[in-house]
Each structure stands twice: as structure tokens, then as C-alpha cells.
């Protein structure tokens, strides 16, 4: 009797193992993503050799038959206002993070705006995708929390504006920030884009929103004058010149009322956070998004 019972238990274990293995085999790993179709490709910045790299907005159709587990999520649930990202699965490489520059869930589509780098493994792959073709992708949740304040200062290096400007819009729409100032550091006027979106924000939030341009290599004075741009590079002195009077004098806020977000390379973000701390805005305590 005991022998038969042991045989039965062993058989049950074997069957359970086979069923579990089959279930695992039929479920793709979360990092594989789901096929996501490219439906439009819009040129934002034209290429001029190595002096100016091209920038495109890629518009994807939101798939509705994907399976998402763990921290992955469907695209329509991505929270741009919390800095959540889309992961594009690059073959023979890794899932690469990109910020959504726009989400139109009611139209079942979203945008990713990116710069195409020479020999860029991820950007080059996405640049080669043709309209109607798919790339595996997924949305990714994060564990950040909002730390709102009366003043929001967004600092964008180059194509980092694709995350900062949508964030500025959200802060204005939420109403927590009574004053929003975006500093966009670019090489030249020709490296900038989204003129229509910026103009719309300036018109809608006339007394609340301000765009400050900073060009490091612009040679035409007329281009600087067109957008009242400053010239130079970001340093602690320039950050103080731009933000301190706008916070404490123009808006009449306390320094503690200010929140900042910096988008660029990791080195640029660390450097700029240190500069903000140096001029009296301690980071990450006064960062808009905190882990």
C-alpha cells in the first residue's frame, strides 16, 4: 500500500512538473515585449553631416493583444508625468529606454522622438524600420513619486526636451505649479523643434510658462534674437542667473517652493544636480520626481 502511494505521489509530481514547464514554455519572457507597428515617421531636425544629427518622431500603433507581467505594462497606461518609459527591444542587444513624447490613447497611438546617432545600435535600428513594420516593445512602470511645488524648472540638454516639455505641460495642467520655466540647451537654433507646441503653451499659459533658449554654437545673431536666446553653456552661475530671480523676485516664492527636473546624459544630469545644490536648491530633495 505504501509502495503504491509513493508511486502515485511521484506520478503526481511528474505531471505537475510537466504542466508547469509547458506553461513556462508557452509564455514569452517579459523582456521580449509585443510587436508594435510603426505607422508614421516625421522629420523634426534635418541632418547636416556630424554638425547636426537628424531627429525623428516615430508614431506607433498601440497593440491590444499583448501580455504584460511584472513591471511591464500596456502602452496606454504609461505615465509620462511620472517619467515612465517605453522599452524598445533591439535585436542582439537589449531593451532600450525611450520617453514617450506623446500618448494619444483615444487614437491608439503614441510617439517616440529620438536623435539618430552615427553607428547607434538602438537609434540606427529604429531608423531602419519601415512604415508598417513592427518592433517588439513594452511599457515599463517605475517607483517614482511626484514632489510638486509652486515653481517648476525644467532643464533639457538637446533632445532631452522630448521629456521636459511634456512634463512642463503636465505641471501646468495639474495646477500645482503656478510658474513653469524651461531651459533648453542646444547647439544652434536649427537643432530645435516643436515651435508650434511651445507657442501654444506660451499662448495658453501666458503668465505661467516661459521658454529660455541657450545656444552654444549659434553664429547667427538673428537666430538668437528670434527667440531671445542666451549664448554659452550651462554652469552654476548661469543657472542662478536664470532661475533665482524668476523664483524669488518675479514669482515671489521661497526657494523651498521650487522643483527641478534635468534630462540629458547621466553625467550631465549628475553635474547639473550638483550645480543646483551649489546655488541653494538641494537635489534630490527639490527634484520633481523622486525615487
N, C-alpha and C positions, 0 to 999 in steps of 0.2 A: 504493500500500500504506500509506504513511504517512498519507495523507488518510483512508483508511478506518479506520485505527487511532485517529486523533484523533476521528473521528465516533463510534466505538464508546465511547471513553473519555468523551466528552461525554454520550452517551446514558446511560452508567452513572451519571455524576454527577447527571443529571436524575432518574433513577429513585430513587437514594439520597436525594436531597433530598425527593422526593415522599413516600417512605416515612417519613422522619424527621418531616416536617411532619404527616403523618397520625397518627403515633404521639403527637406532642405534642398534637394537637387532641383525641385520644381520652382523654388523661389529664388529669384536672382538676388545677389548681394545688393545691399542698399546703395553702394557706391557706383553701381552700373548705370543708374538713372533710367529715364524713359525717353524714347525717341521724340524729339521736339522739332517741328518743321519750321524752317526759315521761310518767311513769306514776303519780306521786304528788306532791302539794303539801301540805306541813304547816306550819300557822301556828305560829311559835315565840314571837313577840312581837307583841302587838296594837297597832294604831295609835291614838295619841291626838293628833290634829292634828299640828302640827310639833314638839311637845314629845317625842313618841315615835314613831319611824318603824317600820313593820312589818318583821319578819324572817321569812322563809320558808325551809324546807328543800325543795328541788326534787330529786326522785328520778328518775333517768333509767335507761332500759334500755340496757345495753351492746350496741351493734350489732356483729355479727360478719362483716359483709361489706364493711367499709370498707378503703380503701387508704391506707397511711401511708408517707410518704417523708421523707428528711432528718431533722430533729429531731422531727418529729411521731411519735406512737406511739399504739397502741391503748389504750383506757382502762384495761384490766385490768393494764397494765404501768406505770401512773403510780405513782411512788414518793412517797407523801405524806411519808415520813420524810426525804426529801431536798428537800422544798419544791417538787416538780414540780407543775405546774398543768394545768388544763383550759382550753382556749380556746373560748369561745362566739362564733360568727360572727354579729355583729349586722348586719343588712341596712343598706346605705348608710352604714356606719360603719367598723368594724374588728373583728378578733377580740379579744375582751376576756378577760383572765385571771381565773380564779376557782380558788380552792383547793378540792380535794375535801375535804369534811368527813367522808366515809366511803366506803370501797370494799368492796363485797361481791361479789368476782369469782365466787364459787361460786353466787351467786344472779343473776349477770349484771346487776348494777345498782350505781349509785354516787350519792352525794348531793353537792349544792352548796348551801350555806347562805349566804344573802345578805340584805342590807338593801335595801329598796325606797326609792329617793330620789325626791323630787318632781322631775318633769321629767327623771329619769335616763334617758339614752338607752339604756344597756345594761340596767340593772335594770328599767326600765319595759317594755322589750321582753320580757324573760324573764318578768315578772309577767303579761303578757298572753297568754302561751302557755297553751293549754288542755290538759287531760289527753288523751293520745292523739295530740297534735300533736308535730311534730319541730322541732328547731333543729339547724343544722349545727354540729359541734363536733369537736375532736380533742385528744388528749393531747400535751403538749409536754415533751420531755426538757430538762434543764438540765445545766450542767457543775459543779455544786456538789459539794463533798466534806464528809463529816462530820468534825467535830473534837471527839470526845467527851471528857467529863471526869467526875469523880466527882459533881459538882453541876451540875444544870441549872436555870436560872432563865428561865422564860417570861414575857414581858411583853406583854399583849394590850390594845390600845385598842379598846373597843367590840366590833364584830363580828369583830375580829381573833382572837377566841377560837376561831373555827372552824378556824383553822390551828394555834394554840398548843396547845389541849387535845389534839388528835390527836397532835401532836408529843410532848407530855408522856407520853402513853400509850406511844408507841413507845420513848421513852427508858427508861421503866420496864420494858417488856417485854424490851428488848435487854439490860438489866442493867448497862450501862456506868455509868449514873448511880445512885449509891447514895442520892441525895436529890434530889427534884424539888419546886420551889416555883413556882407560877403566880400572877402578879399580874394581876388583871383590873380594868382601869379602866373604869367605866361611869357613866352619869349617875345612875341610880337602880336599886333592886332590881328594879323591873318591866322594866328593859331587859336583864336577864339571863335565861338559859335553860339547858338541858342539866343541870338539877338532878339528874336520875337518873344521868347519866353521871359527874358529879362525885362524887356519893355513892358510886357503885360503885368509883371509883378510890380514894376515901378508905377504903373498907372493905377492898378487895383489897390496897392498899399502905399500910396503916395507919401504919407507921413511916417511910415513904419519901416519901409525897405530901402536899403541903399546898396549899390554895387560899386566896389572900388577895384579898379584895374591896376595891375602892376606889371610893366613890361621890362624885361631885362636886356632885350636886343633890338628894340624898335628904333629904326634910324629916321623914320619919317615923323617929323613933329606934328604934321596934320593928323596922323593916325592917333597920336597921343591926345591931341586936342579934341578929337571927335568924341572920345569917351572920358575926357578929363583924367587920363591915366597918369599915374606916377611912374617914374623910371628907377630901376635898381633891382635889388634882391631883398628878400625877407631877412631881417635881423631884429634883434630885440628893440633897438631904437625905433625902427620903422613900425613895429607892432604897437609900441607905446604911442607913437605919433598918430596912428590911425585910430586905435580903439579907446585909449584913455579919455580924450575929450568927448568922444561920442557917447561914452557911458556916463561919465560923471558931470559933464557940462551940458551937452545938447539934450540928453535924456534925463539928467538929474538923478541917476541911480547911484546906489552904493556899489563899490567894487564887487561885493559879495553877490550882487544880483546878476552878474554876468556869467554866461555859459559859453563854452567854445567847443568846436569840433574841427580837427585838422585832418585833411585827406591828401595823401601823397605816398611816396615810398615809406617804408618803415623807418628808415634813417631820417627822412625829412620830418615825419610825424614826431619822433622822439626829440629831435632837435628843436622843433617849434614848441612842443610842450615845455621843454626846458626854458625856452625864451619867455613864454607866457608866465611861467613860475617866477622867473627873474624879475619881471616887471610888475609883479604883485597879484597875479592871477594863478594861484597854485593849481597845478594839474597833478593827478586826475580829479581832485576834489571839485573843480569847476568845469569838468568835462560834461557835455550834454548827455552822452551815453556812457554809462559806467557798467563794468562787469561785476 
